[in-house]
Each structure stands twice: as structure tokens, then as C-alpha cells.
Amino acid sequence: MAFDVRLRINDKIATIDVAGELDASTAGEFHDTVGQAAGAGAVELVIRAERLGYLSSAGLRSLVFARQKMGDGVRIAVVGASEPVARTIRLAGFDHSIDLVDA
């Protein structure tokens, strides 16, 4: 599955839909999208991960980048992650910095 990332902003809530694999080859595109959300002054970032099939270590670093770029006062939620993707986030302990939410 090809990587796809889309951003919507509604009432200062940024929603990023991701599909495919978030890895070293796609991280730059994800970072650009996070930068757009931060630049728009979003107070919450929702990452829709229902169609995210794989999260590599570079993808995990992308989530860390999002946390840093958005700032500590911004809630970040990863919604609908598959069990393998959620497990990667939990094993890294990053579920303490973001909210993992079922779809």
C-alpha cells in the first residue's frame, strides 16, 4: 500500500490521516504535514491510524518529532492504530506522551 498523508484543520483541531507505512522513506512527508498543523496553531493533533499498516523505528521517531513540534500543551491522540502499531508505541514507552485511542 502506498503511503498517504492528509491534513484537515477544524476549529484549531488538526487531524492527520495516515495510510500505508510510516518509515524512513515516508517520514519527511509526515514531518511536513505536522509542521503545517503546528504552523496553523492547532491546540490538538489527532492522528488517524486505522489505515497505517506499519510503524518502523523511523516512524516512531516521527511521532516523537510531532510531540516536540506541537509542544507540550498540545494533546496528541493516535486513533485506531492496529495492534502491531500500538504495540510498537507502547514498547517504546511513548504511550505516556500521547494518547492511544481505539477507533
C-alpha positions as CSV (number, residue, x, y, z in Angstrom):
1,M,0.0,0.0,0.0
2,A,1.3,3.4,-1.0
3,F,1.9,6.0,1.8
4,D,-0.7,8.7,2.0
5,V,-1.0,11.5,4.5
6,R,-3.7,14.2,4.6
7,L,-4.3,17.1,6.9
8,R,-7.6,18.7,7.9
9,I,-7.9,21.6,10.4
10,N,-11.2,22.4,12.0
11,D,-11.6,24.8,15.0
12,K,-7.9,24.5,15.9
13,I,-8.0,20.7,15.9
14,A,-5.7,19.2,13.3
15,T,-6.4,15.8,12.0
16,I,-3.8,13.8,10.1
17,D,-5.0,10.7,8.2
18,V,-2.1,8.3,7.5
19,A,-2.2,5.2,5.4
20,G,0.5,2.7,4.4
21,E,3.9,2.5,6.1
22,L,5.4,5.3,8.2
23,D,9.1,4.6,7.9
24,A,12.4,6.3,6.8
25,S,11.2,6.8,3.3
26,T,7.9,8.5,4.2
27,A,8.9,10.3,7.5
28,G,9.7,13.5,5.6
29,E,6.3,13.8,4.2
30,F,4.7,13.2,7.6
31,H,7.0,15.8,9.2
32,D,6.0,18.4,6.6
33,T,2.3,17.7,7.5
34,V,3.0,18.0,11.2
35,G,4.8,21.3,10.5
36,Q,1.7,22.6,8.7
37,A,-0.5,21.6,11.7
38,A,1.8,23.4,14.1
39,G,2.0,26.4,11.9
40,A,-1.8,26.7,11.9
41,G,-1.8,27.0,15.7
42,A,-3.6,23.7,16.3
43,V,-4.3,23.0,20.0
44,E,-5.0,19.3,19.4
45,L,-3.5,16.8,17.0
46,V,-5.4,13.7,16.1
47,I,-3.5,11.1,14.0
48,R,-6.0,8.7,12.4
49,A,-4.0,5.5,12.1
50,E,-6.7,3.0,11.1
51,R,-5.0,2.5,7.7
52,L,-1.4,2.7,9.0
53,G,-0.1,-0.8,8.3
54,Y,3.5,-0.4,9.7
55,L,5.4,1.8,12.0
56,S,9.2,1.5,11.9
57,S,11.7,3.0,14.3
58,A,11.9,6.0,12.0
59,G,8.1,6.2,12.1
60,L,8.3,6.2,15.9
61,R,10.8,9.0,15.7
62,S,8.3,10.8,13.6
63,L,5.8,10.7,16.4
64,V,8.4,12.0,18.8
65,F,9.0,14.8,16.2
66,A,5.3,15.6,16.3
67,R,5.3,15.8,20.1
68,Q,8.3,18.2,20.0
69,K,6.9,20.3,17.1
70,M,3.4,20.6,18.6
71,G,4.7,21.5,22.1
72,D,3.8,20.1,25.5
73,G,0.5,22.0,25.7
74,V,-1.0,20.2,22.7
75,R,-2.8,16.9,23.1
76,I,-1.8,14.3,20.6
77,A,-4.0,11.3,20.1
78,V,-3.3,8.3,17.8
79,V,-6.7,6.9,16.9
80,G,-7.4,3.4,15.6
81,A,-3.9,2.0,15.5
82,S,-3.6,-1.7,14.7
83,E,-2.3,-3.9,17.4
84,P,1.2,-4.1,15.9
85,V,1.4,-0.3,15.5
86,A,0.1,0.3,19.1
87,R,2.5,-2.3,20.5
88,T,5.4,-0.5,18.9
89,I,4.3,2.7,20.5
90,R,3.8,1.0,23.9
91,L,7.1,-0.9,23.8
92,A,8.9,2.4,23.3
93,G,7.0,3.9,26.3
94,F,5.7,6.6,24.0
95,D,2.1,5.9,25.1
96,H,3.0,8.1,28.1
97,S,3.5,11.1,25.9
98,I,0.5,10.7,23.6
99,D,-3.0,9.2,23.9
100,L,-3.6,5.8,22.2
101,V,-7.3,5.7,21.4
102,D,-9.4,2.9,19.9
103,A,-11.4,3.9,16.8
